[in-house]
Amino acid sequence: MEKIAVFVDDAEYAERLLAPLLTGSADTTRWVVIACAPRLTHRIGRFASHASREQWRDRWARTLRETLEPTFANAGARDCTWTLARGPLDRLAGQLRVREGSDLRLLDLRRPKLGAVAPALVPGAEASAANRWAAPVAVTSSLSVVLALTD
């Protein structure tokens, strides 16, 4: 039995990427879906208690699960476990590998943020610094093209 852990933070984005994966052997695959709630701003701490933030994360994860469960059910995936990430993802991935076995495949289906580097899922693997410059270079080069065309 194949074991796949999927890290998700946006249901719509994940559905598009999961569709080709689920068309194969979904019934012989054990899915572990980890909901990665969006980070709240540092200013929210003044207005919301820790308990209310945890309640919000739980509601958000429940909404994500209600959105994605039909996708797994329509594909025939029977063995699907849902969890909410409550800490660093690399530590959670390590715990999953210990619990599920070393043959666990990790899929990062989190929506990429423009100009931000997502934390690595595998301990010790750092994201490259070149990715950090992708958005500023794209913006400046496109502005240069626009200026050249208007001239």
C-alpha positions in Angstrom: 0.0 0.0 0.0 1.3 3.4 -1.0 1.3 6.1 1.7 1.1 9.8 0.7 1.1 12.8 3.0 -0.4 16.0 1.4 0.2 19.4 2.9 -2.6 21.7 1.9 -3.4 25.4 2.7 -5.9 26.2 -0.1 -8.7 23.8 -1.2 -9.2 25.1 -4.7 -5.5 25.0 -5.5 -5.1 21.5 -4.0 -8.1 20.2 -5.9 -6.5 21.1 -9.2 -3.3 19.4 -8.3 -4.9 16.3 -6.7 -7.2 15.5 -9.6 -4.5 13.7 -11.7 -3.1 11.9 -8.6 -6.5 10.6 -7.6 -7.4 9.2 -11.0 -4.9 6.4 -10.6 -4.9 3.9 -7.8 -6.7 6.0 -5.1 -8.3 2.9 -3.5 -4.9 1.3 -2.7 -3.4 4.5 -1.4 -3.4 5.7 2.2 -3.8 9.5 2.2 -2.7 11.7 5.1 -3.9 15.2 4.6 -2.3 17.9 6.7 -4.2 21.2 6.8 -1.7 24.1 7.1 -3.7 27.0 8.4 -2.7 30.5 7.3 -0.6 32.5 9.7 -2.4 35.2 11.6 -0.8 38.6 11.7 1.2 39.6 14.8 -1.3 42.4 15.5 -4.2 39.9 16.0 -2.7 39.0 19.4 -3.9 42.2 20.9 -7.5 41.3 20.1 -7.8 37.5 20.1 -6.9 35.1 22.9 -4.9 31.9 22.3 -8.1 29.9 22.6 -10.0 31.9 20.1 -7.1 31.6 17.6 -7.1 27.8 18.1 -10.9 27.8 17.5 -10.4 29.7 14.3 -7.8 27.2 13.1 -10.1 24.3 13.9 -13.0 26.0 12.0 -10.7 26.7 9.1 -9.5 23.1 9.0 -13.1 21.8 9.2 -14.0 24.0 6.2 -11.0 22.8 4.3 -12.0 19.2 5.0 -15.6 19.7 4.0 -14.4 21.1 0.7 -11.8 18.4 -0.1 -13.6 15.3 1.2 -15.9 15.0 -1.8 -12.8 15.1 -4.1 -11.3 12.1 -2.3 -14.7 10.3 -2.1 -15.4 10.8 -5.8 -12.0 9.2 -6.6 -12.7 6.2 -4.4 -10.1 7.0 -1.8 -11.2 5.1 1.3 -8.3 5.5 3.7 -7.9 9.2 4.4 -6.6 10.7 7.6 -7.0 14.4 8.4 -4.8 16.4 10.7 -4.1 20.1 11.5 -0.5 21.3 11.5 0.2 22.9 14.9 3.9 23.6 14.6 6.9 23.6 12.2 6.1 21.4 9.2 9.6 19.8 9.1 9.1 18.4 12.6 5.6 17.2 11.7 6.9 15.5 8.5 9.5 13.8 10.6 6.9 12.5 13.1 4.8 11.3 10.1 7.7 9.4 8.7 8.2 7.7 12.1 4.5 6.9 12.5 3.8 5.9 8.9 7.1 4.4 7.8 10.1 5.6 5.7 8.2 4.9 2.4 5.9 7.8 3.1 5.8 10.3 0.2 5.4 14.0 1.0 3.5 16.2 -1.4 3.6 20.0 -0.8 0.4 21.3 -2.3 0.4 24.7 -0.5 -0.3 27.7 -2.7 3.0 29.5 -3.5 3.1 33.1 -2.2 4.6 35.7 -4.5 8.0 36.7 -3.2 7.9 34.5 -0.2 9.9 31.3 0.3 7.8 28.5 1.9 9.5 26.5 4.7 11.0 23.2 3.7 9.1 20.0 4.6 12.2 17.8 4.8 14.5 18.6 7.8 17.8 20.0 6.8 16.7 20.9 3.2 16.6 24.7 3.0 14.9 26.5 0.2 17.2 28.2 -2.2 17.9 31.9 -1.9 17.5 32.2 -5.7 13.7 31.7 -5.4 13.6 34.7 -3.1 14.6 37.0 -6.0 12.2 35.5 -8.6 9.4 38.0 -8.0 11.5 41.2 -7.8 13.4 40.2 -11.0 10.1 39.5 -12.8 8.6 42.8 -11.8 11.6 44.9 -12.7 12.2 43.1 -16.0 8.5 43.5 -17.0 8.6 47.2 -16.1 11.8 47.6 -18.2 10.0 46.0 -21.2 7.0 48.3 -20.7 9.3 51.4 -20.6 11.2 50.2 -23.7 7.9 49.7 -25.6 6.6 53.1 -24.7 9.7 54.8 -25.9 
